[in-house]
C-alpha cells in the first residue's frame, strides 16, 4: 500500500500538481476488516503514512452499531477527497494551455 500511495503522489508531482496539501488514500481489506491509510508528502523526499480509520463489517444483527461509525468515516473521507480533487482541479486550471 505504501508504494502505491507514494507512486500516486510522485505521479501528481510529475503532472505539476501542488502536492503540499494533497492527501492520497488507500484501503486494505482483510476478511471482515478494512483499514484506510493516508499518505502525504511533507517535505521533499519525506512521505508520511498514517492509518486513517479501521472499518468492521457487522457480524450479526447485534453488531449493526459499527455501521454508524463506518458512515461517519466515509463522510469524513468524502470531505478529504473533495479537497484533494479541488487541489488537482486548480492545478490543471493554472497550467498554461
Backbone as XML, in Angstrom:
<?xml version="1.0"?>
<chain id="A" units="angstrom">
  <residue number="1" name="UNK">
    <atom name="N" x="0.822" y="-1.177" z="0.000"/>
    <atom name="CA" x="0.000" y="0.000" z="0.000"/>
    <atom name="C" x="0.875" y="1.253" z="0.000"/>
  </residue>
  <residue number="2" name="UNK">
    <atom name="N" x="1.938" y="1.227" z="0.788"/>
    <atom name="CA" x="2.812" y="2.398" z="0.880"/>
    <atom name="C" x="3.405" y="2.750" z="-0.479"/>
  </residue>
  <residue number="3" name="UNK">
    <atom name="N" x="3.846" y="1.744" z="-1.214"/>
    <atom name="CA" x="4.439" y="2.003" z="-2.525"/>
    <atom name="C" x="3.410" y="2.565" z="-3.504"/>
  </residue>
  <residue number="4" name="UNK">
    <atom name="N" x="2.194" y="2.042" z="-3.457"/>
    <atom name="CA" x="1.148" y="2.541" z="-4.357"/>
    <atom name="C" x="0.802" y="3.997" z="-4.058"/>
  </residue>
  <residue number="5" name="UNK">
    <atom name="N" x="0.679" y="4.336" z="-2.780"/>
    <atom name="CA" x="0.367" y="5.716" z="-2.416"/>
    <atom name="C" x="1.518" y="6.651" z="-2.768"/>
  </residue>
  <residue number="6" name="UNK">
    <atom name="N" x="2.755" y="6.213" z="-2.516"/>
    <atom name="CA" x="3.927" y="7.022" z="-2.883"/>
    <atom name="C" x="3.979" y="7.249" z="-4.385"/>
  </residue>
  <residue number="7" name="UNK">
    <atom name="N" x="3.737" y="6.198" z="-5.159"/>
    <atom name="CA" x="3.733" y="6.334" z="-6.615"/>
    <atom name="C" x="2.643" y="7.292" z="-7.086"/>
  </residue>
  <residue number="8" name="UNK">
    <atom name="N" x="1.489" y="7.268" z="-6.422"/>
    <atom name="CA" x="0.407" y="8.184" z="-6.784"/>
    <atom name="C" x="0.812" y="9.630" z="-6.527"/>
  </residue>
  <residue number="9" name="UNK">
    <atom name="N" x="1.468" y="9.886" z="-5.405"/>
    <atom name="CA" x="1.945" y="11.245" z="-5.117"/>
    <atom name="C" x="3.009" y="11.658" z="-6.129"/>
  </residue>
  <residue number="10" name="UNK">
    <atom name="N" x="3.955" y="10.762" z="-6.402"/>
    <atom name="CA" x="5.002" y="11.074" z="-7.372"/>
    <atom name="C" x="4.412" y="11.368" z="-8.745"/>
  </residue>
  <residue number="11" name="UNK">
    <atom name="N" x="3.363" y="10.650" z="-9.119"/>
    <atom name="CA" x="2.693" y="10.892" z="-10.390"/>
    <atom name="C" x="2.086" y="12.295" z="-10.415"/>
  </residue>
  <residue number="12" name="UNK">
    <atom name="N" x="1.498" y="12.714" z="-9.296"/>
    <atom name="CA" x="0.933" y="14.065" z="-9.220"/>
    <atom name="C" x="2.024" y="15.126" z="-9.327"/>
  </residue>
  <residue number="13" name="UNK">
    <atom name="N" x="3.187" y="14.849" z="-8.736"/>
    <atom name="CA" x="4.311" y="15.783" z="-8.843"/>
    <atom name="C" x="4.729" y="15.922" z="-10.303"/>
  </residue>
  <residue number="14" name="UNK">
    <atom name="N" x="4.794" y="14.797" z="-11.021"/>
    <atom name="CA" x="5.155" y="14.846" z="-12.446"/>
    <atom name="C" x="4.133" y="15.608" z="-13.273"/>
  </residue>
  <residue number="15" name="UNK">
    <atom name="N" x="2.880" y="15.602" z="-12.826"/>
    <atom name="CA" x="1.832" y="16.355" z="-13.520"/>
    <atom name="C" x="1.767" y="17.809" z="-13.054"/>
  </residue>
  <residue number="16" name="UNK">
    <atom name="N" x="2.727" y="18.195" z="-12.232"/>
    <atom name="CA" x="2.853" y="19.559" z="-11.710"/>
    <atom name="C" x="1.660" y="19.985" z="-10.862"/>
  </residue>
  <residue number="17" name="UNK">
    <atom name="N" x="1.118" y="19.041" z="-10.112"/>
    <atom name="CA" x="0.053" y="19.338" z="-9.155"/>
    <atom name="C" x="0.724" y="19.801" z="-7.866"/>
  </residue>
  <residue number="18" name="UNK">
    <atom name="N" x="0.162" y="20.820" z="-7.230"/>
    <atom name="CA" x="0.674" y="21.296" z="-5.947"/>
    <atom name="C" x="0.367" y="20.248" z="-4.883"/>
  </residue>
  <residue number="19" name="UNK">
    <atom name="N" x="1.372" y="19.498" z="-4.480"/>
    <atom name="CA" x="1.152" y="18.373" z="-3.573"/>
    <atom name="C" x="1.340" y="18.754" z="-2.107"/>
  </residue>
  <residue number="20" name="UNK">
    <atom name="N" x="1.542" y="20.031" z="-1.823"/>
    <atom name="CA" x="1.774" y="20.455" z="-0.435"/>
    <atom name="C" x="0.601" y="20.080" z="0.477"/>
  </residue>
  <residue number="21" name="UNK">
    <atom name="N" x="-0.616" y="20.228" z="-0.012"/>
    <atom name="CA" x="-1.795" y="19.910" z="0.807"/>
    <atom name="C" x="-2.507" y="18.657" z="0.320"/>
  </residue>
  <residue number="22" name="UNK">
    <atom name="N" x="-1.905" y="17.948" z="-0.591"/>
    <atom name="CA" x="-2.530" y="16.783" z="-1.205"/>
    <atom name="C" x="-2.431" y="15.570" z="-0.286"/>
  </residue>
  <residue number="23" name="UNK">
    <atom name="N" x="-3.510" y="14.801" z="-0.201"/>
    <atom name="CA" x="-3.534" y="13.563" z="0.570"/>
    <atom name="C" x="-3.975" y="12.439" z="-0.342"/>
  </residue>
  <residue number="24" name="UNK">
    <atom name="N" x="-3.257" y="11.336" z="-0.282"/>
    <atom name="CA" x="-3.626" y="10.142" z="-1.031"/>
    <atom name="C" x="-4.168" y="9.113" z="-0.046"/>
  </residue>
  <residue number="25" name="UNK">
    <atom name="N" x="-5.223" y="8.427" z="-0.466"/>
    <atom name="CA" x="-5.869" y="7.449" z="0.394"/>
    <atom name="C" x="-5.846" y="6.074" z="-0.254"/>
  </residue>
  <residue number="26" name="UNK">
    <atom name="N" x="-5.739" y="5.045" z="0.569"/>
    <atom name="CA" x="-5.799" y="3.673" z="0.100"/>
    <atom name="C" x="-6.443" y="2.814" z="1.169"/>
  </residue>
  <residue number="27" name="UNK">
    <atom name="N" x="-7.019" y="1.714" z="0.740"/>
    <atom name="CA" x="-7.706" y="0.831" z="1.682"/>
    <atom name="C" x="-7.267" y="-0.608" z="1.464"/>
  </residue>
  <residue number="28" name="UNK">
    <atom name="N" x="-7.005" y="-1.292" z="2.571"/>
    <atom name="CA" x="-6.671" y="-2.712" z="2.560"/>
    <atom name="C" x="-7.800" y="-3.434" z="3.276"/>
  </residue>
  <residue number="29" name="UNK">
    <atom name="N" x="-8.387" y="-4.408" z="2.603"/>
    <atom name="CA" x="-9.477" y="-5.186" z="3.192"/>
    <atom name="C" x="-8.969" y="-6.603" z="3.421"/>
  </residue>
  <residue number="30" name="UNK">
    <atom name="N" x="-9.128" y="-7.059" z="4.653"/>
    <atom name="CA" x="-8.742" y="-8.425" z="5.011"/>
    <atom name="C" x="-9.864" y="-9.022" z="5.843"/>
  </residue>
  <residue number="31" name="UNK">
    <atom name="N" x="-10.562" y="-9.963" z="5.263"/>
    <atom name="CA" x="-11.659" y="-10.606" z="5.970"/>
    <atom name="C" x="-12.786" y="-9.636" z="6.252"/>
  </residue>
  <residue number="32" name="UNK">
    <atom name="N" x="-13.088" y="-9.440" z="7.515"/>
    <atom name="CA" x="-14.198" y="-8.589" z="7.931"/>
    <atom name="C" x="-13.741" y="-7.195" z="8.350"/>
  </residue>
  <residue number="33" name="UNK">
    <atom name="N" x="-12.509" y="-6.843" z="7.998"/>
    <atom name="CA" x="-11.950" y="-5.565" z="8.432"/>
    <atom name="C" x="-11.320" y="-4.831" z="7.252"/>
  </residue>
  <residue number="34" name="UNK">
    <atom name="N" x="-11.503" y="-3.529" z="7.236"/>
    <atom name="CA" x="-10.861" y="-2.681" z="6.239"/>
    <atom name="C" x="-10.091" y="-1.585" z="6.943"/>
  </residue>
  <residue number="35" name="UNK">
    <atom name="N" x="-8.882" y="-1.335" z="6.484"/>
    <atom name="CA" x="-8.056" y="-0.283" z="7.057"/>
    <atom name="C" x="-7.783" y="0.748" z="5.967"/>
  </residue>
  <residue number="36" name="UNK">
    <atom name="N" x="-8.122" y="2.006" z="6.258"/>
    <atom name="CA" x="-7.880" y="3.104" z="5.327"/>
    <atom name="C" x="-6.612" y="3.824" z="5.770"/>
  </residue>
  <residue number="37" name="UNK">
    <atom name="N" x="-5.711" y="4.049" z="4.817"/>
    <atom name="CA" x="-4.463" y="4.752" z="5.076"/>
    <atom name="C" x="-4.446" y="6.058" z="4.289"/>
  </residue>
  <residue number="38" name="UNK">
    <atom name="N" x="-3.706" y="7.030" z="4.809"/>
    <atom name="CA" x="-3.470" y="8.243" z="4.045"/>
    <atom name="C" x="-1.977" y="8.503" z="4.010"/>
  </residue>
  <residue number="39" name="UNK">
    <atom name="N" x="-1.536" y="9.127" z="2.925"/>
    <atom name="CA" x="-0.133" y="9.474" z="2.786"/>
    <atom name="C" x="-0.036" y="10.893" z="2.265"/>
  </residue>
  <residue number="40" name="UNK">
    <atom name="N" x="0.937" y="11.626" z="2.809"/>
    <atom name="CA" x="1.211" y="12.990" z="2.385"/>
    <atom name="C" x="2.702" y="13.141" z="2.153"/>
  </residue>
  <residue number="41" name="UNK">
    <atom name="N" x="3.046" y="14.045" z="1.268"/>
    <atom name="CA" x="4.438" y="14.439" z="1.074"/>
    <atom name="C" x="4.643" y="15.662" z="1.956"/>
  </residue>
  <residue number="42" name="UNK">
    <atom name="N" x="5.385" y="15.494" z="3.054"/>
    <atom name="CA" x="5.515" y="16.603" z="3.998"/>
    <atom name="C" x="6.752" y="17.457" z="3.731"/>
  </residue>
  <residue number="43" name="UNK">
    <atom name="N" x="7.714" y="16.910" z="3.024"/>
    <atom name="CA" x="8.894" y="17.646" z="2.579"/>
    <atom name="C" x="9.475" y="16.855" z="1.410"/>
  </residue>
  <residue number="44" name="UNK">
    <atom name="N" x="10.367" y="17.460" z="0.683"/>
    <atom name="CA" x="10.925" y="16.780" z="-0.487"/>
    <atom name="C" x="11.557" y="15.442" z="-0.066"/>
  </residue>
  <residue number="45" name="UNK">
    <atom name="N" x="11.004" y="14.366" z="-0.582"/>
    <atom name="CA" x="11.519" y="13.033" z="-0.292"/>
    <atom name="C" x="11.054" y="12.440" z="1.030"/>
  </residue>
  <residue number="46" name="UNK">
    <atom name="N" x="10.212" y="13.158" z="1.789"/>
    <atom name="CA" x="9.734" y="12.654" z="3.069"/>
    <atom name="C" x="8.221" y="12.460" z="2.998"/>
  </residue>
  <residue number="47" name="UNK">
    <atom name="N" x="7.818" y="11.204" z="3.016"/>
    <atom name="CA" x="6.408" y="10.835" z="2.927"/>
    <atom name="C" x="5.922" y="10.402" z="4.302"/>
  </residue>
  <residue number="48" name="UNK">
    <atom name="N" x="4.742" y="10.844" z="4.667"/>
    <atom name="CA" x="4.146" y="10.464" z="5.943"/>
    <atom name="C" x="2.916" y="9.613" z="5.663"/>
  </residue>
  <residue number="49" name="UNK">
    <atom name="N" x="2.923" y="8.399" z="6.197"/>
    <atom name="CA" x="1.786" y="7.497" z="6.023"/>
    <atom name="C" x="1.158" y="7.263" z="7.383"/>
  </residue>
  <residue number="50" name="UNK">
    <atom name="N" x="-0.157" y="7.437" z="7.465"/>
    <atom name="CA" x="-0.880" y="7.247" z="8.718"/>
    <atom name="C" x="-2.094" y="6.362" z="8.477"/>
  </residue>
  <residue number="51" name="UNK">
    <atom name="N" x="-2.487" y="5.677" z="9.517"/>
    <atom name="CA" x="-3.747" y="4.939" z="9.475"/>
    <atom name="C" x="-4.866" y="5.948" z="9.674"/>
  </residue>
  <residue number="52" name="UNK">
    <atom name="N" x="-5.780" y="6.010" z="8.716"/>
    <atom name="CA" x="-6.873" y="6.977" z="8.768"/>
    <atom name="C" x="-8.056" y="6.425" z="9.557"/>
  </residue>
  <residue number="53" name="UNK">
    <atom name="N" x="-8.397" y="5.176" z="9.318"/>
    <atom name="CA" x="-9.542" y="4.571" z="10.005"/>
    <atom name="C" x="-9.512" y="3.058" z="9.847"/>
  </residue>
  <residue number="54" name="UNK">
    <atom name="N" x="-10.201" y="2.398" z="10.762"/>
    <atom name="CA" x="-10.411" y="0.952" z="10.677"/>
    <atom name="C" x="-11.917" y="0.728" z="10.635"/>
  </residue>
  <residue number="55" name="UNK">
    <atom name="N" x="-12.359" y="-0.032" z="9.657"/>
    <atom name="CA" x="-13.783" y="-0.323" z="9.494"/>
    <atom name="C" x="-14.017" y="-1.814" z="9.688"/>
  </residue>
  <residue number="56" name="UNK">
    <atom name="N" x="-15.139" y="-2.126" z="10.317"/>
    <atom name="CA" x="-15.502" y="-3.525" z="10.540"/>
    <atom name="C" x="-16.858" y="-3.797" z="9.903"/>
  </residue>
  <residue number="57" name="UNK">
    <atom name="N" x="-17.009" y="-4.982" z="9.380"/>
    <atom name="CA" x="-18.294" y="-5.426" z="8.838"/>
    <atom name="C" x="-19.088" y="-6.046" z="9.984"/>
  </residue>
  <residue number="58" name="UNK">
    <atom name="N" x="-20.360" y="-5.702" z="10.099"/>
    <atom name="CA" x="-21.162" y="-6.314" z="11.168"/>
    <atom name="C" x="-21.200" y="-7.830" z="11.016"/>
  </residue>
  <residue number="59" name="UNK">
    <atom name="N" x="-21.009" y="-8.520" z="12.108"/>
    <atom name="CA" x="-21.013" y="-9.992" z="12.072"/>
    <atom name="C" x="-22.400" y="-10.565" z="12.335"/>
  </residue>
  <residue number="60" name="UNK">
    <atom name="N" x="-23.273" y="-9.744" z="12.902"/>
    <atom name="CA" x="-24.646" y="-10.192" z="13.156"/>
    <atom name="C" x="-25.533" y="-8.964" z="13.288"/>
  </residue>
  <residue number="61" name="UNK">
    <atom name="N" x="-26.828" y="-9.191" z="13.456"/>
    <atom name="CA" x="-27.756" y="-8.072" z="13.617"/>
    <atom name="C" x="-27.492" y="-7.311" z="14.917"/>
  </residue>
  <residue number="62" name="UNK">
    <atom name="N" x="-26.796" y="-7.915" z="15.854"/>
    <atom name="CA" x="-26.480" y="-7.265" z="17.123"/>
    <atom name="C" x="-25.240" y="-6.377" z="17.021"/>
  </residue>
  <residue number="63" name="UNK">
    <atom name="N" x="-24.581" y="-6.431" z="15.895"/>
    <atom name="CA" x="-23.334" y="-5.693" z="15.686"/>
    <atom name="C" x="-23.526" y="-4.541" z="14.690"/>
  </residue>
  <residue number="64" name="UNK">
    <atom name="N" x="-24.764" y="-4.136" z="14.490"/>
    <atom name="CA" x="-25.039" y="-3.095" z="13.494"/>
    <atom name="C" x="-24.553" y="-1.710" z="13.917"/>
  </residue>
  <residue number="65" name="UNK">
    <atom name="N" x="-24.163" y="-1.542" z="15.165"/>
    <atom name="CA" x="-23.672" y="-0.237" z="15.614"/>
    <atom name="C" x="-22.395" y="0.178" z="14.879"/>
  </residue>
  <residue number="66" name="UNK">
    <atom name="N" x="-21.660" y="-0.782" z="14.315"/>
    <atom name="CA" x="-20.446" y="-0.421" z="13.584"/>
    <atom name="C" x="-20.773" y="0.304" z="12.275"/>
  </residue>
  <residue number="67" name="UNK">
    <atom name="N" x="-22.002" y="0.176" z="11.804"/>
    <atom name="CA" x="-22.396" y="0.829" z="10.551"/>
    <atom name="C" x="-22.372" y="2.348" z="10.696"/>
  </residue>
  <residue number="68" name="UNK">
    <atom name="N" x="-22.824" y="2.868" z="11.835"/>
    <atom name="CA" x="-22.821" y="4.315" z="12.023"/>
    <atom name="C" x="-21.396" y="4.876" z="12.018"/>
  </residue>
  <residue number="69" name="UNK">
    <atom name="N" x="-20.479" y="4.158" z="12.623"/>
    <atom name="CA" x="-19.071" y="4.575" z="12.593"/>
    <atom name="C" x="-18.518" y="4.567" z="11.187"/>
  </residue>
  <residue number="70" name="UNK">
    <atom name="N" x="-18.891" y="3.547" z="10.411"/>
    <atom name="CA" x="-18.428" y="3.470" z="9.021"/>
    <atom name="C" x="-19.001" y="4.614" z="8.192"/>
  </residue>
  <residue number="71" name="UNK">
    <atom name="N" x="-20.246" y="4.943" z="8.421"/>
    <atom name="CA" x="-20.865" y="6.053" z="7.690"/>
    <atom name="C" x="-20.140" y="7.358" z="8.004"/>
  </residue>
  <residue number="72" name="UNK">
    <atom name="N" x="-19.859" y="7.607" z="9.283"/>
    <atom name="CA" x="-19.111" y="8.811" z="9.666"/>
    <atom name="C" x="-17.732" y="8.840" z="9.023"/>
  </residue>
  <residue number="73" name="UNK">
    <atom name="N" x="-17.066" y="7.701" z="9.022"/>
    <atom name="CA" x="-15.742" y="7.619" z="8.410"/>
    <atom name="C" x="-15.814" y="7.953" z="6.932"/>
  </residue>
  <residue number="74" name="UNK">
    <atom name="N" x="-16.789" y="7.374" z="6.221"/>
    <atom name="CA" x="-16.892" y="7.638" z="4.786"/>
    <atom name="C" x="-17.306" y="9.075" z="4.486"/>
  </residue>
  <residue number="75" name="UNK">
    <atom name="N" x="-18.117" y="9.681" z="5.349"/>
    <atom name="CA" x="-18.464" y="11.095" z="5.162"/>
    <atom name="C" x="-17.235" y="11.988" z="5.347"/>
  </residue>
  <residue number="76" name="UNK">
    <atom name="N" x="-16.424" y="11.685" z="6.357"/>
    <atom name="CA" x="-15.183" y="12.436" z="6.558"/>
    <atom name="C" x="-14.213" y="12.221" z="5.407"/>
  </residue>
  <residue number="77" name="UNK">
    <atom name="N" x="-14.126" y="10.986" z="4.944"/>
    <atom name="CA" x="-13.259" y="10.672" z="3.815"/>
    <atom name="C" x="-13.714" y="11.412" z="2.561"/>
  </residue>
  <residue number="78" name="UNK">
    <atom name="N" x="-15.011" y="11.504" z="2.383"/>
    <atom name="CA" x="-15.546" y="12.238" z="1.228"/>
    <atom name="C" x="-15.083" y="13.688" z="1.255"/>
  </residue>
  <residue number="79" name="UNK">
    <atom name="N" x="-15.126" y="14.318" z="2.412"/>
    <atom name="CA" x="-14.670" y="15.707" z="2.529"/>
    <atom name="C" x="-13.196" y="15.832" z="2.164"/>
  </residue>
  <residue number="80" name="UNK">
    <atom name="N" x="-12.394" y="14.891" z="2.640"/>
    <atom name="CA" x="-10.962" y="14.901" z="2.308"/>
    <atom name="C" x="-10.743" y="14.719" z="0.804"/>
  </residue>
  <residue number="81" name="UNK">
    <atom name="N" x="-11.510" y="13.826" z="0.198"/>
    <atom name="CA" x="-11.374" y="13.590" z="-1.239"/>
    <atom name="C" x="-11.818" y="14.791" z="-2.054"/>
  </residue>
  <residue number="82" name="UNK">
    <atom name="N" x="-12.858" y="15.473" z="-1.611"/>
    <atom name="CA" x="-13.305" y="16.687" z="-2.305"/>
    <atom name="C" x="-12.203" y="17.739" z="-2.271"/>
  </residue>
  <residue number="83" name="UNK">
    <atom name="N" x="-11.542" y="17.900" z="-1.118"/>
    <atom name="CA" x="-10.427" y="18.848" z="-1.020"/>
    <atom name="C" x="-9.303" y="18.471" z="-1.967"/>
  </residue>
  <residue number="84" name="UNK">
    <atom name="N" x="-8.976" y="17.184" z="-2.005"/>
    <atom name="CA" x="-7.902" y="16.709" z="-2.878"/>
    <atom name="C" x="-8.251" y="16.929" z="-4.342"/>
  </residue>
  <residue number="85" name="UNK">
    <atom name="N" x="-9.488" y="16.636" z="-4.715"/>
    <atom name="CA" x="-9.903" y="16.838" z="-6.113"/>
    <atom name="C" x="-9.870" y="18.317" z="-6.476"/>
  </residue>
  <residue number="86" name="UNK">
    <atom name="N" x="-10.211" y="19.183" z="-5.541"/>
    <atom name="CA" x="-10.176" y="20.623" z="-5.797"/>
    <atom name="C" x="-8.737" y="21.097" z="-6.025"/>
  </residue>
  <residue number="87" name="UNK">
    <atom name="N" x="-7.810" y="20.566" z="-5.248"/>
    <atom name="CA" x="-6.397" y="20.901" z="-5.438"/>
    <atom name="C" x="-5.947" y="20.471" z="-6.832"/>
  </residue>
  <residue number="88" name="UNK">
    <atom name="N" x="-6.305" y="19.266" z="-7.241"/>
    <atom name="CA" x="-5.929" y="18.767" z="-8.571"/>
    <atom name="C" x="-6.573" y="19.604" z="-9.663"/>
  </residue>
  <residue number="89" name="UNK">
    <atom name="N" x="-7.828" y="19.958" z="-9.489"/>
    <atom name="CA" x="-8.536" y="20.750" z="-10.493"/>
    <atom name="C" x="-7.890" y="22.127" z="-10.636"/>
  </residue>
  <residue number="90" name="UNK">
    <atom name="N" x="-7.579" y="22.776" z="-9.525"/>
    <atom name="CA" x="-6.940" y="24.090" z="-9.576"/>
    <atom name="C" x="-5.575" y="24.011" z="-10.241"/>
  </residue>
  <residue number="91" name="UNK">
    <atom name="N" x="-4.835" y="22.955" z="-9.967"/>
    <atom name="CA" x="-3.512" y="22.799" z="-10.578"/>
    <atom name="C" x="-3.610" y="22.682" z="-12.084"/>
  </residue>
  <residue number="92" name="UNK">
    <atom name="N" x="-4.628" y="21.980" z="-12.558"/>
    <atom name="CA" x="-4.807" y="21.825" z="-14.002"/>
    <atom name="C" x="-5.291" y="23.112" z="-14.650"/>
  </residue>
  <residue number="93" name="UNK">
    <atom name="N" x="-6.105" y="23.884" z="-13.928"/>
    <atom name="CA" x="-6.599" y="25.154" z="-14.478"/>
    <atom name="C" x="-5.492" y="26.201" z="-14.537"/>
  </residue>
  <residue number="94" name="UNK">
    <atom name="N" x="-4.536" y="26.131" z="-13.608"/>
    <atom name="CA" x="-3.470" y="27.120" z="-13.563"/>
    <atom name="C" x="-2.381" y="26.878" z="-14.590"/>
  </residue>
  <residue number="95" name="UNK">
    <atom name="N" x="-2.371" y="25.706" z="-15.212"/>
    <atom name="CA" x="-1.349" y="25.395" z="-16.222"/>
    <atom name="C" x="-1.639" y="26.167" z="-17.497"/>
  </residue>
  <residue number="96" name="UNK">
    <atom name="N" x="-0.596" y="26.696" z="-18.131"/>
    <atom name="CA" x="-0.816" y="27.336" z="-19.427"/>
    <atom name="C" x="-1.175" y="26.310" z="-20.492"/>
  </residue>
  <residue number="97" name="UNK">
    <atom name="N" x="-2.034" y="26.701" z="-21.401"/>
    <atom name="CA" x="-2.504" y="25.761" z="-22.441"/>
    <atom name="C" x="-1.479" y="25.536" z="-23.517"/>
  </residue>
</chain>
